[in-house]
Amino acid sequence: MPRLPTFDPDCTIFLDGEAVPARRGEPVAAALLAHGRPLVSRSAKYHRPRGAFCLTGSCGSCLVRAGGLPNQRACRTPCQDGLAVETQNALPTAQHDLLGAIDLVYPRGLDHHHLMTWNGLANHAAVAFSRRLAGLGTLPDVGALPAEGSAPATEERFDALVVGAGPAGLAAAEALAEAGRRVLVADAEPAAGGRLRCRLGLPGEPDLAWAARAVAKVTAAGGEVALRTAVLGLWRDGGSPLAALDADGPPRRLRLVRPERIVVAAGGHPQPPAIADGDRPGVYGGRGLAVALAEHGVVPGRRAVVLGEGAEPEALAARLAAAGVEVRQLPRAEGARVLGRARVRALEVAGERIPCDVVAIATPPAPATELARELGAEILLDATAGVFALRVAADGRTGVDGLFAAGEVTGVMDGARAADSGRRAGEAAR
């Protein structure tokens, strides 16, 4: 059962010439997972199999050539009828890559700086061959790029910029809108809600109906919720903050925003598992997997292992089980090894071999602190979680004038606490 029965495909995309049923507007990665094709590319040096991991645009594991353009994130590229998708960095395709022999021939690693240095002619040939393999993707097809460049960006002014449309960001934006502030909420995702889109129904966590009401309040106060819009950078220009935003469009354009105050509620990045061969296709971030199931009906496999402890991993395991997946939850997997080559076949833990084709990582994400740090915010090490988080006061103040932060960028917390922290930061930023 590749999809839940209520999610019928309505278009067709093509992966390396193979027809793949899809739903219009869903990410290419979702369509490929539903079709049982998690492998989309090969790594640059050893040509190890690669597939989507985070499913949120945070990593580069699912790069494909789509519509004639190289290095497109499959988890960010929407499906449309007839879209041609090609796997990358492989000869001839990622599914049957002849260069995958490099990984088998050099299991202990390849020192390419000293490859074939015993002979000048052999070394010259090795270097020339390596240069041909370097890089990712090939140049775009003729006509794939827009014929005309985008219009120059003009400066826009808002009372506040909120980075992130999850529970923390929306709660902060709601508080600001209630105070009559004109707010711009920017999020790279195609829908508002952040972790609420997983629909795990965790205790005390707000739901998507609450998120919709928060969005309505922001727009009613003259603000804007800009989806598919990534904040590229924050810096000070003449003393006041300035933000550069990449609006995916259509048409795609650059926006320059000068807000009076900024609330960073960017959440976190899923962390790849620190286990042997944990880079195989079939290992996914838990939240991205939950969203694919909730919004696109994607059932990722037959057997899954969910790694993590607490309410969220338990809810994810229950959600997968309700979709017909045989699930086993493990609180941790020190010393584990993923078995399989083109995709996960089993997980070996403490001498036990657990057959599975999905490994879901439901551990806390690494706080996305980079934007706040650009403006001088301090970070602290959370030794228990093994992550760096923003240092903030109880009301979200970072110590940088006009800069506030809330939610998982400030440390590990559930959705209810994230919304509370966002509300406090929004009230302090009024």
N, C-alpha and C positions, 0 to 999 in steps of 0.2 A: 504494500500500500504506500506508494510514493507521496500521496497527498491525502489530506482529509477529504471525504467525499463531497463536501460543500464548496470546495475550491476547484472548479473546473478550468482547465486551460482554455484560452480563447485566441491564441496566436501561436506562431512557430518561429523559433530562432534556429540558427544553424551553427553547430560547434564543429569546426574542422570539416564542414560539409555534411555532418550528420544532423538530421532534423530533430529538434528538441521541443516538445510542447511547453508552452509558457503562458503566463498571464500578463496582459499588457500593463506596463508600468512597474511590475515587480523587478527586483534586482536580478541580473543575469545569474548571480551566484545562487539565488533561491531556485531558479528554474533548473540549474545544473544539479543541485543537490536532490531535487525532487525526481530528476531523471536518473539518479544513481551515478553521476559523473563528477565527483569532487575534485579530480585532478585537472588543473588548468594550466600549469607551467612547470618549469624546472629551475632549480637554483643556478646562479650564475657560474659558479666554479665547478662544483661536483655533479651538477645536473641531478640533484636529488628531487624527488617528486614534491610538488607544491600544490596547495589548495587553499581555499578560504579558511581563515582562522577566526578573526574577530567578528566578521560579518557586519562591522560598523564603520569601516573606512579608516580604522586606526593603524592598520599594518599594511604591508605590501605583499602579502602572500597570495593574493588572487589576481595578479596582473594578467590581463589578456589584451589581445588586439581586437577591437570592436569597431565596426563601421569604418575600417581602414585606418583607425588611429591606434598607435601602440600604447602599452602601459596604462590601460584603463582598469580601474578597480572593478572587478566583477560585482562586488557588493554595492557599488554606487552607480552602476550603469543600468538604466531601466530597459526592460525588454520592449521591443516593438516588432511587429510582424516582418519577417524577412531579414532581421538583423544578423549579419555575418560575424561570428565570434571565432577567433583563432587562438589556439594555445601558443605560448611563447617560449623562446629560448630552448628549442628542441629541434632535433633532426630525425625524422621529418615532423613529428607531432609529439606532444608531451606524453600521450598514451603509449607511443612506441618510439622512444627516444634512443637512438643508437649511442649517443654520447653519454647515456646513463651508465655505460661501462666504466667511466672514470671513477664513479663512486665505488664500484666493485673492485677495480684494480688497485685503488689506493685507499683501503679501509682505515689506515692509520693517518691519513692526511697527505696532501700533496704540496711540497715546497716548490712552487713554480719558479721562484727566483733562481733555483739551482737545477732546473730541469734540463737534463742532457748537456750539462756543462763539460762533460768529458771530451766533447768533440765540437769544434767551432761550427761546422756545417750542420750537425745535428741540433745544436743549440739555436742556430739561426732559424731552422725550420720549426722548432718547437715554439720559439718566440713569435714567429709569423702566424703560426696556427692559433696561438693563444690570443693574439690581437684580433683575429677574425671572430673568436668566441666572446670577446669582451663586450660589456654593455648589456642592456636589456632591450629587446624589441628592435624593430627596424623602422626606417623613416615612414611617415604617413603616405598613404596612397594619394595620387594626384586627385585633387578635388575633395579630399576628405576634410581639409581645413577650411574655415570660413573664407569666402572671397574677400571680405572687407574686415578690417580691424574694428574693434569695439570703440565706442565713443569715449572721449576723455572723461575721467572720473571728476565729478564736481563734489565739493565739500557739502555734507549734510550735517545739520545740527539737531541733536536730541538732548532732552534733559538727562537721560540716563541710557546707558548701553548695558544690557544683561547678556552675558555669554552663556548660552545653554538654555534649552527649553525643557529640562527635566523638572522634577518636583521642587528642587531648590531654586532654580532659575525662574520658574513660573510663579512660585510663592513670592519671590523678591519683586518680580515685575508687577504682580497683583498689588502688593503693598504700595509700590511707587505710583501705580495708576490710581489707586484710591486717594492718594494725596494730590492728585491732579497733575502728576508728572507725565510728560510725553516720553514714552519708553520705546526703544528698539530692542527686541529680543532676537538674537541670531543663533541659529543652530544648523549644523551641516546635515542633520537627518531630514528625511522627507516628511516627517510628521512630528507634532509636538508630543511631549510626554516623557521622553527619556526612558528610564528603567520601567516606567508605568506601562509602556507598550508591551512588556513581557506578559502582562496580565496573569501574574502569579497569585494575585489575591492575598498578599502578605498582611498580617495583622497590623492595623493602624495606618496602613499605607493609603494615601489618596488614590483615586481611580482616574480613568480617562475622562469621565464626565466632569470631575473637578478640574482637570487640565483644560477642557474645552471652555469651562466658565471663566477660568483665569485668562485664557486667550481673548475671550469676548470682552472682558474688562479692560484689557490693554488696548484693544482696537477702539473700544467705545471712548476711551480717554484721548484718542488721537494718536495712539502709538501704533507699532507695527510688529508683527511676529514674522520674521523672515526665515523661512525654511530653505533647505538646500543652500545655505549660506554659511560658509566657514569664515571664522575670524583668522586672518593670516598673521596679524601682528598688532601689538599695542606699543606705542611709544609717545614721548612728550615732544611736542612741536611748539616752540615758543612758550613753554611752561605748562600748557594745557594738554591733556591727552588726546591722541588721534588714533583711530583704528582703521585698518584696511580690511575690507570684507570681500570675499570671492563669492558673488551671487551666481549660482549655477544656471539660472535662467529658466527657459530661454527668453532673450538671448543671455549668454554668459557675460558678466560685466564686473568691473571693479568698483566698489563703493568706498568712499572716504568719509568717515563719520567722526564728528567732533562732539563727544558727550561731555556734560558737566561732571558726571560721576559714572563709575563702572562697577558692576557686580559680576565677578567671575564665578560661574557655577557650571563649569565645563565637565563635571563628573570625573571619570577616569578611563584609562586604557586597559583592556583585558590583558592579563599577563600570560604569556606562553608557559606551559608547564616545564619545570626544571627536571625533566625525566628523559632518559635515553630514547632517542629517535622520536621525541615528542613533536617533531616538525612534519610528520606524515599527514597527508590528506585524511580527514576523518576526525581530527582533533579540533574542537571548536570552542570559542568563548561561549559560556552558558547563556548569557543574556541575548547575544545575537541569535543563538539557536532558538531561544524561546520566542523572540520576535518573528523569526521566519515561520515558526509553527503557528503563532497566533494570527499573523496578518496574511500569510500566504498559504497556510495549510501544509507546510513542508514537513513531512515525516522523514528525518534524515537517515534512518537505518532500521535494522531489525533488533539489534542488541546494543545497549548503551551503558557506559560506565560514567557516573556523575561524580566528579572529584570536588570535595568541599564539605564543610560542616556548618550547620546552622539552618535557619528557617528558609533561606533562599535556595540552597541546593536541594533541600527536602521538597520544596514546592516545585522546583524544576523536574526532579525525578518523578513526582506524582503527575505532573503535566505530560511528560513523555509517556509514562505508563498508560495514562488515559487515552493517548493517541495510538496505542497498540504496540508500543516499543517495550521489549523486555529490558528492565532497568536494574542495575545494581549501583548503590551509592557507597562510596568510600570517603571517609573523612580526610584522608591524606594518602599520598602514594610515594613516600620516600623510597628510593632505590628501584622504582618501577621502570619498566621498559615497554615501549610500544612495539608490537610485532606486526609485520606486514611490510610491503614495499610500496606499491602504487597507492595503497590505502590501508587504514588500520584493519587488522584481522583479529588482534587479541591484545590484552594488556597483561603483562607478567608482573605480579606483585608478590614479594616475599616467597618466591618459589611456586606460586599458584598462577596458572594460566587461565585468564578469564576471557573466553571468546566474546568479541564485540566488533562492531564496525563503526562505532561512534564513541569518542571520549569527550565529554562536556566538562570544561573547566569552570566551575562555579565558585572560585575563590575571589576575594575582594580585588577590584581593579587598582592599578597604580594611579594615584591622583594626577590629573592633567594640569600640572602647575606651571607649565611653560609660559603661558600668556601673562600671568600675574608676575612671574619672575622678570619678565621683560621690563616691567615698570618698577622693579626693585623690591618686590615682596620677598619676605624671608621664608625659608622652608625648614622643617624639622624632620628628623628621622623617627619614624614609628618602627622601633625595633621588633615589636611583636608581629606586625603585618609585613615587615620588610619593605616599606615604601617611604618615600619622602612626601610630606604633606605641607600645605601652606600654614604658616603660623598666623593665627587670627585671634582676636578678642572674642568674647561671648556674643557681641553684636555684629561680628563679621568684619570689623575693621582690621586692615592689614598693617597699619602703621605708615602706609603710603597715602598721602593726601588724595581723597576722592576715589580710592580703590578699596572695594569690599570683596569678600569671598564667602561662599556658602556651599554646603553639600559635600560631596565626596572629594573635592579638591582639598578639603581641610582635614580629611581622615576617614577611616572606615565608619560607615553608619548605614542604617536602614532607610527606607524611603520616607517613613514618618519623621524621623529626626532630620533628614535632609530638607523636607518641606518646612519644618520648624526653624531650622537655621537660615533658610532662605527668607522666611518672613521677617526674622530679626534683622538680617542684613538689609532688606528692603526698607524697613522702618528706620534704620539708622542712616540710610542713604537719602532719606527724604529731603 
